[in-house]
Amino acid sequence: QAQLVESGGGSVQAGDSLRLSCVASGRTFSTFDYDMDMGWYRQAPGKEREFVARIDWSGVNTSYAEAVKGRFTITRPNTKLTTYLRMNSLKPEDTAMYYCNGRIRGVDYWGQGTQVTVSS
């Protein structure tokens, strides 16, 4: 069984920071952790799910959506089965459900999401 569990969401004021965490568990992930990219996506009410950030299996190569560059940082410790999304200078437009994504050989796995609400 493959499972991704997010945590760390909440309600904050504009300008505040949050750190989201995602932990992958299950034999699928533990077997292929060396071959798994991880990322974050978000979906605001009435909008499509959109890419936020991604990090490769090595933890070295990252990519970000333009809207979050310079404010968000994705990291991945040596354990490989965890990823963090540090979100600074949050804006009301960052309000969304944030989903963790694990991709192994073209197959996507998703968490249940964690809600981030930013008020002005």
RASUL-V922409 format. One line per field, one symbol per residue. phi: phi as a letter, one per 30 degrees, with the letter a starting at -180 (. if undefined). psi: psi as a letter, one per 20 degrees, with the letter a starting at -180 (. if undefined). A space follows every 50 residues. Layout:
# RASUL-V922409
phi->???
psi->???
This chain:
# RASUL-V922409
phi->.cbbbcajdlcbcejdbbbcbbccbjdedddcedbcdbabbbbceibddb dcabbdddiccbbbdedceiccbcbadddicbbbbdcchdcedddadccd bbbbhiccbbddjbdcbccd
psi->pppppqriraprqpirqqpqqppprqhgghhkhijpqqrprqoqpjrqpq qgqqprhijgprqqqhiipihqpprorihhjqqqoporlqqhiiprpppq ppoolippqqaiqpppppq.
